[in-house]
């Protein structure tokens, strides 16, 4: 799921064989920190150099992998809100970065008659079809109005000492994009939700974590257990699972239960039922790395907006332009003098989940709109929006509000763990630095 992206740098980090001051050993069961001893973990992959691959400084989380035989370098957007990983396979002016399937001896298209096409695509929002060559054809659409289509295929996906020789992905040859600039830098998307064809499901990882730094500092993505003494204990909230198919409930998303929101110490006067999915499945709360900001259902957004305006009266000057709506759903914006070196003290907004809270404070609450000014004032918008203006019947927690929080997706135990941490320091502790 993609609503927008935020510029930052992070580190894709699967700890297997890294010769640094400390070494991180990750198996599918545990993670252990060792000192100055390189330990190679048996793997079903081809042998590769030590894996220490950087996220590129871009408008989205991206990671570089190799695909095919011989290997081709690809750059993919990391998205916990999507299932199928895919690559651009046809070169166009807007997508110069492509995977050339004709050069890979291990590439194989998926036929319509296969079990992969007939049963493992059951969670796709748009059903697969058969093309004239009886190959499995998929169309994927996203909330930002972009879409891609092409054939399912298998090939070798590898990173570091890990990989899979018959990884199922989409080899996409057409589509429409809402962000050509991003397409010019990336080759595709890596789907990380709980669906059977997602990257983590196919690779068999029972948990993974990431820590997104603010702006130009480094962060971390880790497959395996995050058993680091410096991290401290994670606080967990259970994933919400509904077995019955419902029209507006994404069963393979990382869904948690939002129970309330407070601004400073004031809890919004809302019934807990407003946060619970209804009989159609509308109203689930998803944690999504492919979404930039956080979007709330209209009654909750309105209550939050009104309370934030109340508590910032005299601190901030509201932009009095009713028709100005940033990213289609964010209608609370302010004029702030460009000469200011920092924002005034702002009330903290806290998202309250079962067993854990996520606090959004300071600069994470306001986002300066690029290229917008009113005289000598810049335009800053509140980083929460109304999901219903986007046509989405859900609460979506975007990556802008996940910065400097270690987030563990524990698929095996069906829970999400959170811990506040300086992600740039976490990266340095893991030997990654800037």
Buried (B, 14 or more C-beta within 10 A) or exposed (E): BBBBBBEBBBBBBBBBBBEBEBBBBBBBEEBBBEEEEEBEBEBEBBEBEBBBBBBBEBBBBBBBBBBBBEBBEBBBBBBBBBBBBBBBBBEBEBBEBBBBBEEBEBBEBBBBEBEBBEEBBBBBEEEBEEBEEEBBBBBBBBBBEBBBBBBBBBBBBBBBBBBBBEBBBBBBBEBEBBBEEBBEBBBBBBBBBBBBBBBBBBBEBBBBBBBBBBEEBBBBBBBBBBEBEEBEEBBBBBBBEEEEEBEBBBBBBBBBBBBBBBBEEEEBEBEEEBBBBBEEBBBBBBBBBBBBBBBBBEBBBEBBBEBBBEBBEEEBBEBEEEEBBBBBBBBBBBBBEEEEEEBEEBBBBBBBBEBBBBBBEEBBBBBBBEEBEBEEBBBBBBBBBBBBBBEBBBBBBBBBBBBBBBBBBBBEEEBBBBBEBBBBBBBBBBBBEE
